[in-house]
Amino acid sequence: MSEQLLEIKGLKVSADGKDILNGLDLNIRKGEVHVIMGPNGAGKSTLGYSIMGHPKYEVEEGSIRFEGEDITYEKTDVRAKKGIFLSFQNPEELAGVNLESFMRTSKIAVEGKPLKVLAYRKEMNKTMESLGMDREYAERYLNVGFSGGEKKKSEILQMLMLDPKLAILDETDSGLDVDAVKIVSKGVKAFKNKNNSLLIITHNTKILEYLEVDYVHILVDGKLVKTGNASLIDEVNRKGFKELALS
């Protein structure tokens, strides 16, 4: 049996005085791909932010354990150093800092040791090429003037270069055309191995067509109402979330 990576028990989370997650349980082992699906406002992004430790989201009850260690109240940077990565639904722009500098600084912060710059740049160039990204993007300010697809590729680039133990992808396929979805999916597949895990948060199924999924969870009103294998994706497409929540 695979080693336990993430264990969430009875998680209740609020933001701005409003309850969002209402007693959520989730277990992810190394090497697994989990998908969270649900209607808008169900709490999908809140789950991702809570695992990552976003200060806006307050844990009222429950616990989050990563590799057996309680991280429920750890700060975001501590979680990142432990090997958790979150790609944002709407990546922020950062004027004044180019993509390569941002990536290099992030890698040093996470690993806590200096990098061999030339070797790192060579690896980054190769990874950018695999994602269909021109080298000139490395010199541009982070996400400034990037299209939606370019921002998502930038997020996948960061994931590949940081090589986390758990990657949380929040609506990575949102707003992408078919070709961009294929490229992003290729990057996600390149990341995946037996020692890391993926938690994919989405409300549609485009990106899932190119990935091998172990578990699908339906989140409605802050609770996981149904869990199954990849066949549950077809049920969602046929029945919708409301019918599944009632079944």
Backbone as numpy.savetxt, mean C-alpha at the origin, in Angstrom:
# Nx Ny Nz CAx CAy CAz Cx Cy Cz
3.64 -23.68 7.32 2.80 -22.48 7.32 3.68 -21.23 7.32
3.27 -20.23 6.57 4.05 -18.99 6.47 4.09 -18.27 7.81
5.14 -17.51 7.98 5.33 -16.76 9.21 4.40 -15.56 9.27
3.83 -15.32 10.45 2.93 -14.19 10.64 3.68 -12.87 10.47
3.10 -11.95 9.71 3.72 -10.65 9.50 2.93 -9.54 10.19
1.64 -9.43 9.88 0.78 -8.39 10.45 -0.42 -9.04 11.13
-0.70 -8.59 12.34 -1.85 -9.10 13.08 -2.62 -7.92 13.68
-3.85 -7.75 13.23 -4.72 -6.68 13.73 -5.88 -7.32 14.47
-6.12 -6.86 15.69 -7.20 -7.41 16.50 -8.11 -6.30 17.04
-9.41 -6.43 16.78 -10.41 -5.54 17.37 -10.14 -4.07 17.16
-9.64 -3.70 16.00 -9.20 -2.32 15.78 -10.38 -1.38 15.58
-10.45 -0.39 16.47 -11.44 0.68 16.36 -10.69 2.00 16.20
-11.02 2.73 15.14 -10.29 3.95 14.81 -11.27 5.08 14.53
-10.92 6.26 14.99 -11.74 7.44 14.74 -10.87 8.55 14.16
-11.53 9.51 13.52 -10.85 10.70 13.01 -11.82 11.86 13.09
-11.33 12.98 13.61 -12.18 14.17 13.77 -13.46 13.86 14.53
-13.35 12.99 15.54 -14.49 12.66 16.38 -15.48 11.68 15.78
-15.18 11.13 14.60 -16.09 10.21 13.93 -15.49 8.82 13.92
-16.29 7.82 14.32 -15.83 6.42 14.28 -15.79 5.95 12.83
-14.67 5.30 12.45 -14.53 4.84 11.07 -14.34 3.33 11.00
-13.36 2.81 11.74 -13.19 1.36 11.83 -13.83 0.88 13.11
-14.58 -0.24 13.02 -15.42 -0.65 14.13 -15.15 -2.10 14.57
-13.93 -2.35 15.04 -13.61 -3.69 15.53 -13.13 -4.61 14.43
-12.06 -4.24 13.77 -11.56 -4.96 12.61 -10.45 -5.93 12.98
-10.54 -7.16 12.44 -9.51 -8.18 12.62 -8.92 -8.53 11.26
-7.59 -8.64 11.20 -6.92 -8.98 9.94 -5.57 -9.61 10.23
-5.28 -10.73 9.57 -3.99 -11.40 9.71 -3.36 -11.58 8.34
-2.09 -11.18 8.22 -1.35 -11.32 6.97 -0.04 -12.04 7.26
0.21 -13.13 6.53 1.46 -13.86 6.66 2.41 -13.46 5.54
3.69 -13.75 5.75 4.69 -13.45 4.74 4.38 -14.20 3.45
4.56 -13.52 2.34 4.34 -14.14 1.04 2.92 -14.05 0.53
2.02 -13.41 1.28 0.62 -13.35 0.89 0.24 -12.01 0.24
-0.78 -12.09 -0.62 -1.38 -10.90 -1.23 -2.82 -10.81 -0.75
-3.13 -9.77 -0.02 -4.49 -9.53 0.47 -5.07 -8.30 -0.23
-6.37 -8.36 -0.49 -7.07 -7.26 -1.14 -8.22 -6.81 -0.24
-8.30 -5.51 -0.03 -9.43 -4.92 0.69 -10.29 -4.18 -0.32
-11.54 -4.58 -0.42 -12.48 -3.92 -1.33 -13.68 -3.43 -0.54
-14.37 -2.45 -1.10 -15.55 -1.93 -0.44 -15.98 -0.63 -1.06
-17.18 -0.18 -0.74 -17.70 1.07 -1.31 -16.94 2.28 -0.78
-17.14 3.42 -1.42 -16.53 4.66 -0.94 -17.00 4.95 0.49
-16.07 5.38 1.33 -16.42 5.73 2.70 -16.49 4.55 3.65
-16.09 3.37 3.19 -16.17 2.17 4.04 -15.07 2.13 5.09
-13.96 2.87 4.84 -12.86 2.86 5.78 -11.59 2.21 5.23
-11.56 1.99 3.91 -10.41 1.30 3.31 -9.11 2.10 3.49
-9.14 3.36 3.10 -7.93 4.18 3.24 -7.58 4.40 4.71
-8.58 4.51 5.56 -8.34 4.66 6.99 -7.55 3.47 7.53
-7.87 2.27 7.06 -7.14 1.09 7.48 -5.66 1.22 7.11
-5.38 1.62 5.86 -4.00 1.79 5.43 -3.26 2.83 6.26
-3.90 3.97 6.47 -3.29 5.04 7.27 -3.07 4.60 8.72
-3.99 3.82 9.25 -3.86 3.37 10.64 -2.70 2.41 10.80
-2.51 1.52 9.84 -1.38 0.59 9.89 -0.07 1.37 9.81
-0.08 2.45 9.02 1.13 3.25 8.83 1.35 4.25 9.97
0.32 4.48 10.79 0.49 5.36 11.95 0.23 6.83 11.68
-0.64 7.15 10.74 -0.98 8.54 10.46 -1.58 9.18 11.72
-1.05 10.33 12.16 -1.49 10.92 13.43 -2.95 11.40 13.43
-3.53 11.57 12.25 -4.92 12.02 12.19 -5.88 10.94 12.70
-5.47 9.68 12.58 -6.36 8.56 12.90 -6.04 8.01 14.28
-7.00 8.09 15.17 -6.80 7.73 16.57 -7.32 6.34 16.86
-6.45 5.50 17.39 -6.86 4.14 17.77 -7.60 4.21 19.10
-8.88 3.83 19.08 -9.71 3.84 20.29 -9.61 2.51 21.04
-9.55 1.42 20.28 -9.43 0.09 20.88 -8.67 -0.81 19.91
-8.19 -1.94 20.44 -7.56 -2.94 19.59 -6.06 -2.76 19.49
-5.45 -3.61 18.65 -4.00 -3.60 18.55 -3.54 -3.91 17.13
-2.33 -3.45 16.82 -1.64 -3.74 15.56 -0.28 -4.30 15.92
-0.01 -5.53 15.50 1.28 -6.16 15.76 1.97 -6.46 14.42
3.27 -6.17 14.37 4.05 -6.39 13.16 5.25 -7.25 13.53
5.33 -8.42 12.91 6.36 -9.41 13.26 6.39 -9.69 14.76
5.19 -9.77 15.34 5.05 -10.10 16.75 5.21 -8.94 17.71
5.57 -7.77 17.20 5.81 -6.60 18.06 4.62 -5.65 17.99
4.18 -5.17 19.15 3.06 -4.24 19.21 3.50 -2.86 18.70
2.89 -2.41 17.60 3.24 -1.10 17.03 2.03 -0.16 17.04
1.02 -0.51 17.82 -0.25 0.23 17.80 -0.07 1.73 17.93
0.87 2.15 18.77 1.05 3.58 19.03 2.44 4.08 18.61
3.11 3.31 17.79 4.41 3.76 17.29 4.24 4.86 16.25
5.25 5.72 16.11 5.21 6.79 15.13 5.45 6.22 13.73
5.06 7.02 12.73 5.14 6.57 11.34 6.55 6.21 10.92
7.53 7.02 11.31 8.90 6.75 10.88 9.44 5.46 11.47
9.00 5.13 12.68 9.41 3.88 13.31 8.84 2.70 12.53
7.59 2.80 12.11 6.96 1.73 11.33 7.64 1.56 9.98
8.01 2.69 9.37 8.70 2.62 8.08 10.04 1.90 8.23
10.75 2.17 9.30 12.04 1.52 9.52 11.88 0.03 9.80
10.73 -0.35 10.32 10.47 -1.76 10.57 10.10 -2.51 9.29
9.77 -1.74 8.22 9.50 -2.39 6.94 8.10 -2.26 6.41
7.38 -1.20 6.80 6.03 -0.96 6.28 6.05 0.22 5.33
5.39 0.07 4.20 5.35 1.11 3.16 3.90 1.35 2.75
3.55 2.62 2.57 2.21 2.98 2.11 2.31 3.86 0.88
1.68 3.43 -0.21 1.57 4.29 -1.38 0.25 5.03 -1.28
0.28 6.32 -1.53 -0.89 7.16 -1.31 -1.85 7.15 -2.49
-3.13 7.29 -2.17 -4.15 7.40 -3.21 -3.92 8.65 -4.04
-3.57 9.75 -3.37 -3.28 11.01 -4.05 -1.90 11.49 -3.60
-0.83 11.04 -4.26 0.53 11.40 -3.85 0.75 12.90 -3.79
1.44 13.33 -2.74 1.70 14.75 -2.54 2.82 15.24 -3.45
2.76 16.53 -3.80 3.84 17.17 -4.53 4.79 17.82 -3.53
6.09 17.78 -3.87 7.10 18.33 -2.97 8.08 19.18 -3.78
7.78 20.46 -3.88 8.63 21.37 -4.64 9.96 21.58 -3.91
11.04 21.66 -4.68 12.35 21.92 -4.10 13.17 20.69 -3.83
12.56 19.50 -3.90 13.27 18.25 -3.67 13.02 17.33 -4.86
14.09 16.95 -5.57 13.85 16.10 -6.73 13.64 14.65 -6.32
13.12 13.87 -7.25 12.74 12.49 -6.97 13.93 11.66 -6.49
15.07 11.81 -7.15 16.23 11.01 -6.78 16.71 11.34 -5.37
16.77 12.62 -5.02 17.19 13.02 -3.68 16.23 12.50 -2.62
14.95 12.61 -2.92 13.92 12.12 -2.00 14.09 10.62 -1.77
14.28 9.88 -2.86 14.42 8.44 -2.75 15.67 8.06 -1.95
16.77 8.73 -2.24 18.03 8.41 -1.56 17.94 8.71 -0.06
17.34 9.86 0.26 17.17 10.23 1.67 16.26 9.24 2.39
15.20 8.82 1.73 14.27 7.85 2.31 14.95 6.52 2.58
15.75 6.07 1.62 16.46 4.79 1.76 17.43 4.83 2.94
18.16 5.93 3.07 19.11 6.08 4.17 18.38 6.12 5.51
17.24 6.84 5.55 16.47 6.95 6.79 15.91 5.60 7.23
15.43 4.83 6.27 14.82 3.53 6.59 15.88 2.51 7.01
17.00 2.48 6.29 18.02 1.46 6.56 19.02 1.90 7.63
19.12 3.22 7.86 20.01 3.72 8.89 21.48 3.57 8.59
21.82 3.56 7.31 23.23 3.45 6.92 23.44 4.17 5.59
24.67 4.61 5.31 24.95 5.34 4.07 24.83 4.45 2.84
24.65 5.09 1.67 24.51 4.37 0.42 25.74 4.60 -0.46
26.01 3.64 -1.31 26.98 3.83 -2.38 26.23 4.50 -3.54
26.48 5.79 -3.73 25.65 6.60 -4.60 25.61 6.07 -6.03
26.73 5.72 -6.60 26.76 5.28 -8.00 26.00 3.97 -8.19
26.17 3.04 -7.26 25.46 1.77 -7.34 23.96 1.98 -7.18
23.59 2.89 -6.26 22.17 3.17 -6.04 21.56 3.81 -7.27
22.28 4.76 -7.88 21.77 5.42 -9.07 21.59 4.42 -10.22
22.53 3.49 -10.36 22.43 2.47 -11.40 21.19 1.60 -11.19
20.95 1.22 -9.94 19.78 0.40 -9.61 18.49 1.19 -9.87
18.50 2.46 -9.50 17.32 3.29 -9.71 17.03 3.47 -11.19
18.06 3.69 -12.00 17.88 3.85 -13.44 17.26 2.60 -14.05
17.75 1.45 -13.62 17.23 0.18 -14.13 15.77 -0.01 -13.74
15.44 0.35 -12.51 14.06 0.20 -12.03 13.13 1.17 -12.75
13.59 2.40 -12.96 12.78 3.37 -13.71 12.52 2.88 -15.12
13.51 2.31 -15.73 13.34 1.80 -17.10 12.28 0.70 -17.14
12.27 -0.16 -16.13 11.29 -1.24 -16.09 9.86 -0.72 -15.94
9.73 0.49 -15.38 8.42 1.11 -15.20 8.07 2.08 -16.33
8.91 2.14 -17.33 8.65 3.04 -18.46 8.80 4.50 -18.08
9.67 4.79 -17.11 9.89 6.16 -16.66 11.19 6.69 -17.25
11.12 7.85 -17.89 12.32 8.48 -18.43 13.22 8.94 -17.29
14.53 8.86 -17.49 15.50 9.25 -16.47 15.31 10.69 -16.00
14.78 11.54 -16.86 14.65 12.96 -16.50 13.69 13.17 -15.32
12.83 12.19 -15.06 11.92 12.31 -13.92 12.69 12.31 -12.60
13.83 11.67 -12.58 14.63 11.62 -11.35 15.13 13.00 -10.95
15.27 13.89 -11.93 15.77 15.24 -11.66 14.65 16.24 -11.39
13.42 15.82 -11.59 12.30 16.74 -11.38 11.85 16.72 -9.92
11.25 17.84 -9.48 10.72 17.89 -8.13 9.66 16.80 -7.95
9.64 16.21 -6.78 8.80 15.05 -6.50 7.32 15.32 -6.83
6.84 14.64 -7.86 5.44 14.67 -8.29 4.96 16.01 -8.83
5.80 17.04 -8.84 5.38 18.35 -9.34 5.26 18.31 -10.86
4.07 18.56 -11.35 3.82 18.52 -12.79 3.66 17.11 -13.34
3.70 16.10 -12.47 3.51 14.72 -12.93 2.04 14.48 -13.23
1.76 13.67 -14.24 0.39 13.24 -14.49 0.00 12.24 -13.41
-1.29 11.87 -13.38 -1.74 10.89 -12.40 -1.00 9.58 -12.52
-0.81 9.12 -13.77 -0.09 7.88 -13.99 1.37 7.96 -13.59
1.99 9.11 -13.85 3.40 9.30 -13.48 3.57 9.30 -11.96
2.61 9.88 -11.25 2.67 9.88 -9.79 2.58 8.46 -9.24
1.71 7.66 -9.85 1.55 6.28 -9.38 2.80 5.46 -9.68
3.40 5.69 -10.85 4.66 5.00 -11.16 5.75 5.41 -10.18
5.75 6.68 -9.80 6.72 7.17 -8.82 6.56 6.44 -7.49
5.32 6.20 -7.09 5.06 5.48 -5.85 5.57 4.04 -5.93
5.33 3.38 -7.07 5.80 2.01 -7.24 7.33 1.97 -7.28
7.93 2.97 -7.89 9.39 3.08 -7.89 9.92 3.15 -6.46
9.28 3.97 -5.63 9.70 4.09 -4.24 9.57 2.76 -3.52
8.49 2.05 -3.77 8.28 0.74 -3.14 9.39 -0.23 -3.54
9.70 -0.28 -4.84 10.72 -1.21 -5.31 12.09 -0.89 -4.74
12.41 0.40 -4.63 13.73 0.79 -4.15 13.86 0.62 -2.63
12.77 0.84 -1.90 12.81 0.69 -0.44 12.69 -0.77 -0.02
12.03 -1.59 -0.87 11.90 -3.03 -0.62 11.38 -3.34 0.78
10.17 -2.88 1.11 9.62 -3.11 2.45 9.17 -4.56 2.65
8.88 -4.90 3.90 8.33 -6.23 4.21 6.83 -6.28 3.93
6.16 -5.15 4.15 4.73 -5.03 3.87 4.48 -3.77 3.07
3.93 -3.92 1.87 3.57 -2.77 1.04 2.06 -2.64 1.00
1.58 -1.46 1.37 0.15 -1.16 1.34 -0.09 -0.23 0.15
-0.88 -0.68 -0.81 -1.14 0.09 -2.01 -2.58 0.60 -1.97
-2.72 1.91 -1.81 -4.04 2.52 -1.66 -4.52 3.09 -2.99
-5.45 2.39 -3.63 -6.04 2.83 -4.90 -4.96 3.14 -5.94
-3.97 2.27 -6.04 -2.87 2.50 -6.97 -3.33 2.53 -8.42
-4.41 1.84 -8.74 -4.90 1.79 -10.12 -5.90 2.89 -10.44
-6.20 3.74 -9.47 -7.20 4.79 -9.67 -6.74 5.80 -10.72
-7.56 6.02 -11.74 -7.28 7.02 -12.75 -6.27 6.61 -13.79
-5.84 5.35 -13.79 -4.85 4.90 -14.76 -5.52 4.30 -15.99
-4.90 4.51 -17.15 -5.41 3.84 -18.35 -4.88 2.41 -18.37
-5.33 1.63 -19.34 -5.02 0.21 -19.39 -3.51 -0.04 -19.45
-2.80 0.73 -20.28 -1.36 0.53 -20.42 -0.62 0.85 -19.12
-1.04 1.92 -18.44 -0.40 2.30 -17.17 -0.65 1.25 -16.10
-1.86 0.68 -16.09 -2.17 -0.37 -15.12 -1.26 -1.57 -15.33
-1.02 -1.93 -16.58 -0.15 -3.07 -16.89 1.28 -2.81 -16.39
1.77 -1.59 -16.60 3.13 -1.26 -16.17 3.24 -1.27 -14.65
2.27 -0.65 -13.99 2.26 -0.63 -12.53 2.15 -2.05 -11.98
1.30 -2.87 -12.58 1.13 -4.26 -12.15 2.42 -5.04 -12.31
3.15 -4.77 -13.38 4.44 -5.41 -13.61 5.41 -5.06 -12.48
5.40 -3.80 -12.05 6.25 -3.38 -10.95 5.87 -4.05 -9.65
4.56 -4.19 -9.41 4.08 -4.84 -8.20 4.49 -6.31 -8.19
4.37 -6.97 -9.34 4.76 -8.38 -9.44 6.27 -8.54 -9.23
7.05 -7.58 -9.71 8.50 -7.64 -9.53 8.87 -7.52 -8.06
8.07 -6.77 -7.30 8.32 -6.59 -5.87 8.02 -7.86 -5.09
6.95 -8.54 -5.45 6.41 -9.63 -4.64 7.34 -10.83 -4.59
7.58 -11.33 -3.36 8.31 -12.58 -3.18 7.81 -13.28 -1.92
8.43 -14.40 -1.57 7.94 -15.22 -0.45 8.20 -14.57 0.91
9.04 -13.55 0.95 9.39 -12.93 2.23 8.68 -11.61 2.51
7.92 -11.10 1.55 7.18 -9.86 1.77 5.70 -10.08 1.49
4.91 -9.07 1.74 3.47 -9.19 1.57 2.89 -7.91 0.99
1.71 -8.04 0.42 1.00 -6.91 -0.17 -0.39 -6.80 0.41
-0.79 -5.58 0.73 -2.17 -5.27 1.09 -2.66 -4.24 0.08
-3.53 -4.67 -0.81 -3.99 -3.81 -1.90 -5.40 -3.31 -1.57
-5.53 -2.00 -1.48 -6.81 -1.37 -1.17 -7.39 -0.80 -2.46
-8.58 -1.22 -2.81 -9.15 -0.77 -4.08 -10.66 -0.89 -4.06
-11.32 -0.17 -4.94 -12.77 -0.32 -5.09 -13.12 -0.84 -6.47
-12.10 -1.09 -7.30 -12.36 -1.74 -8.58 -11.34 -2.85 -8.77
-11.36 -3.52 -9.91 -10.61 -4.76 -10.05 -9.57 -4.73 -11.17
-9.27 -3.56 -11.70 -8.36 -3.51 -12.85 -6.99 -4.09 -12.53
-6.37 -3.61 -11.47 -5.01 -4.04 -11.15 -4.97 -5.51 -10.73
-6.09 -6.02 -10.22 -6.12 -7.39 -9.71 -6.08 -8.42 -10.83
-6.40 -8.00 -12.05 -6.40 -8.92 -13.18 -5.01 -9.44 -13.49
-3.98 -8.73 -13.03 -2.60 -9.09 -13.37 -1.84 -9.67 -12.18
-2.53 -9.89 -11.05 -1.85 -10.36 -9.84 -2.47 -11.65 -9.32
-1.67 -12.44 -8.63 -2.17 -13.63 -7.95 -2.57 -13.24 -6.53
-3.85 -13.33 -6.25 -4.40 -12.87 -4.97 -4.71 -14.07 -4.08
-4.30 -13.98 -2.82 -4.56 -15.05 -1.86 -5.90 -14.87 -1.13
-6.14 -13.64 -0.65 -7.36 -13.38 0.11 -7.99 -12.06 -0.32
-9.32 -12.06 -0.38 -10.08 -10.84 -0.66 -11.01 -10.59 0.53
-10.99 -9.36 1.03 -11.83 -8.98 2.17 -12.76 -7.84 1.75
-14.01 -7.96 2.12 -14.98 -6.90 1.82 -15.19 -6.07 3.07
-14.92 -4.77 2.96 -15.04 -3.84 4.08 -16.25 -2.94 3.86
-17.17 -2.98 4.80 -18.38 -2.15 4.74 -18.62 -1.54 6.12
-18.80 -0.23 6.16 -19.08 0.46 7.42 -18.05 0.14 8.51
-16.79 0.07 8.11 -15.71 -0.10 9.08 -15.50 -1.50 9.58
-16.18 -2.49 8.97 -16.01 -3.88 9.39 -15.76 -4.77 8.17
-14.97 -5.83 8.38 -14.78 -6.83 7.33 -15.97 -7.78 7.39
-16.83 -7.70 6.38 -18.08 -8.46 6.40 -17.97 -9.78 5.67
-16.93 -9.95 4.85 -16.78 -11.20 4.12 -15.33 -11.37 3.67
-14.82 -12.59 3.77 -13.46 -12.91 3.34 -13.49 -14.17 2.48
-12.72 -14.17 1.43 -12.67 -15.34 0.56 -11.42 -15.34 -0.28
-11.38 -16.23 -1.25 -10.24 -16.26 -2.17 -10.50 -15.33 -3.36
-9.70 -15.45 -4.40 -9.81 -14.54 -5.53 -11.17 -14.59 -6.22
-11.90 -15.70 -6.06 -13.22 -15.81 -6.69 -14.21 -14.79 -6.15
-13.90 -14.25 -4.97 -14.78 -13.24 -4.38 -14.80 -11.97 -5.22
-13.73 -11.73 -5.98 -13.68 -10.57 -6.88 -14.80 -10.66 -7.91
-15.00 -11.86 -8.46 -16.07 -12.05 -9.44 -17.43 -11.83 -8.81
-17.58 -12.25 -7.55 -18.85 -12.02 -6.84 -19.13 -10.53 -6.69
-18.09 -9.78 -6.38 -18.24 -8.32 -6.26 -18.72 -7.73 -7.58
-18.13 -8.17 -8.67 -18.50 -7.65 -9.97 -19.93 -8.01 -10.34
-20.39 -9.18 -9.88 -21.75 -9.62 -10.22 -22.80 -9.01 -9.29
-22.50 -9.00 -7.99 -23.52 -8.67 -7.00 -23.39 -7.28 -6.41
-22.16 -6.75 -6.36 -21.96 -5.49 -5.69 -21.72 -5.68 -4.21
-21.30 -4.61 -3.54 -20.91 -4.72 -2.14 -22.10 -4.89 -1.20
-23.21 -4.21 -1.47 -24.34 -4.25 -0.55 -24.91 -5.66 -0.42
-25.08 -6.34 -1.55 -25.62 -7.70 -1.51 -24.70 -8.66 -0.79
-23.39 -8.51 -1.02 -22.43 -9.37 -0.34 -22.44 -9.14 1.17
-22.61 -7.89 1.56 -22.63 -7.57 3.00 -23.81 -8.21 3.70
-24.90 -8.43 2.97 -26.11 -8.99 3.56 -26.13 -10.52 3.50
-25.25 -11.08 2.65 -25.28 -12.55 2.45 -24.55 -13.28 3.57
